[in-house]
Each structure stands twice: as structure tokens, then as C-alpha cells.
Amino acid sequence: MNRQIALAEAYSTRNNTVQSAQIEAAMSEDFADIYVKWQQGGSKSLSDAERFRVESWEVARMFRAESQYIMWQQGLLPDEFIETLRDITLRNVQGWRDLDITWIPIGGYRDEVNRALAEIDRREPVEAEGT
């Protein structure tokens, strides 16, 4: 039980650190414009500096989700939580693919990211050859 408590504290600290960094970035004067630019035009529409900022933001979001997933695996979050996390992951995974950061998660959360990617791929219409 002590190991579980220590693990929970470690992931809680990780969440708090990530959240603080996200709040700081969100308060930035121009981040919202950069983020919207990315959402509308993808990573190719960004300068290197803008891409770095968006990528840092999204990696932080991914780490936060991963920490919460691990806490759920350890029984520290209710079972209802996993469906919410799966929905959030599904909403974020196309952007993570655009930034080429889907390889980052570890363990079980990587499986969730891969599951979401597969679902997105099933939803996308396949173009006919030669069109």
C-alpha cells in the first residue's frame, strides 16, 4: 500500500507541474492565436517557434492524461473516469498525429492512444484510387 501511495503522490505532483506550465502558456498573450492557427491549418502552417510552443503544450496535455491513466490503473480514480479519458484522447489524437508525438506515451496509455488512432482511421473515408 505504501508503494501505491507513493506512486499516487508522484503522479499527482506530475499533474500539478504540468497544469502550472499549461496555465502559464495559456496566459501568454499570443498563444491562443497560435493554437487556433494550428487547429485550422495544421503544423505545416506554423513557424518553427510556434510549432515548438504548440508541441510543448500538447506533450504536457499528453503527460497529464498519461498520469491520470496510470492513477486509474492503480485504482486511485473511479472506473467511470476511463471513458472520459478515452473521449478526451480521441478528441486530441489527430492533433498529436499531426505533430508526430503519438509515440510518447508509455504502457497502457500508449494502448489508448493507438486505439484512438485506429478509431480515427476507421472513420476517415478512403479515397478511391486514381482520384
C-alpha positions in Angstrom: 0.0 0.0 0.0 2.9 2.4 0.7 4.1 1.9 -2.9 0.7 2.8 -4.2 0.5 5.9 -2.1 4.0 7.0 -3.2 3.0 6.4 -6.8 -0.2 8.4 -6.4 1.8 11.3 -4.9 4.3 11.2 -7.7 1.7 11.3 -10.4 -0.3 14.0 -8.6 2.9 16.1 -8.4 3.5 15.5 -12.1 -0.1 16.6 -12.8 0.3 19.8 -10.8 3.6 20.6 -12.5 2.1 20.1 -16.0 -1.0 22.1 -15.0 1.1 25.0 -13.8 3.0 25.1 -17.1 -0.2 24.9 -19.1 -1.7 27.8 -17.2 1.4 29.8 -17.8 1.3 29.1 -21.5 -2.4 29.8 -21.7 -1.9 33.2 -20.1 0.6 34.1 -22.8 -0.6 36.9 -25.0 -0.3 35.2 -28.3 -0.7 31.5 -27.5 -4.4 31.4 -28.3 -3.8 32.8 -31.8 -1.0 30.3 -32.4 -3.2 27.4 -31.2 -6.1 28.4 -33.4 -3.7 28.8 -36.3 -2.6 25.2 -35.7 -6.1 23.9 -35.4 -7.1 25.5 -38.6 -4.0 24.9 -40.7 -2.1 22.0 -39.1 1.5 22.0 -38.1 2.7 23.0 -41.6 1.1 26.4 -41.1 3.3 27.2 -38.1 6.8 28.7 -37.8 9.3 26.5 -36.0 8.9 28.6 -32.8 5.1 28.3 -33.0 5.3 24.6 -33.6 7.6 24.2 -30.6 5.1 26.0 -28.4 2.1 24.0 -29.6 4.0 20.8 -29.4 5.1 21.6 -25.8 1.5 22.3 -24.9 0.2 19.1 -26.4 3.0 17.0 -24.8 2.1 18.4 -21.5 -1.5 17.5 -22.1 -0.5 14.0 -23.0 1.7 13.6 -19.9 -1.2 14.8 -17.8 -3.6 12.3 -19.4 -1.0 9.5 -19.1 -0.5 10.3 -15.3 -4.3 10.1 -14.8 -4.5 6.9 -16.7 -1.8 5.3 -14.5 -3.6 6.6 -11.4 -6.8 4.9 -12.7 -4.9 1.7 -13.4 -3.7 1.8 -9.8 -7.3 2.0 -8.6 -6.9 5.6 -7.4 -9.6 7.1 -9.8 -13.1 5.7 -10.3 -13.8 3.4 -13.2 -16.1 6.0 -14.8 -13.0 8.1 -15.3 -11.6 5.9 -18.1 -14.5 6.6 -20.5 -13.9 10.3 -20.1 -10.2 9.9 -20.7 -10.9 7.8 -23.8 -13.2 10.6 -25.1 -10.5 13.2 -24.5 -7.8 11.1 -26.1 -10.0 10.6 -29.1 -10.5 14.3 -29.5 -6.8 15.0 -29.2 -5.1 12.2 -31.1 -5.4 13.7 -34.6 -3.6 16.8 -33.4 -1.0 14.6 -31.8 -0.6 12.7 -35.0 -0.1 16.0 -36.9 2.6 17.0 -34.5 4.1 13.4 -34.7 4.1 12.9 -31.0 1.9 9.8 -30.7 5.0 7.7 -29.8 5.5 9.5 -26.5 3.0 7.7 -24.1 4.1 4.7 -22.2 2.5 1.5 -21.1 -1.3 1.2 -21.0 -1.9 4.8 -22.1 0.0 4.2 -25.3 -2.5 1.4 -26.0 -5.3 4.0 -25.5 -3.6 6.4 -28.0 -3.2 3.6 -30.5 -6.9 2.6 -30.0 -8.0 6.2 -30.7 -5.7 6.4 -33.8 -7.3 3.2 -35.1 -10.8 4.6 -34.5 -10.0 7.8 -36.3 -8.5 5.8 -39.2 -11.7 3.7 -39.5 -13.8 6.9 -39.5 -11.9 8.7 -42.3 -13.2 7.9 -45.8 -10.8 6.1 -48.0 -10.2 7.9 -51.3 -10.7 5.9 -54.5 -7.5 5.1 -56.3 -6.7 7.5 -59.1 -8.8 10.4 -57.7 
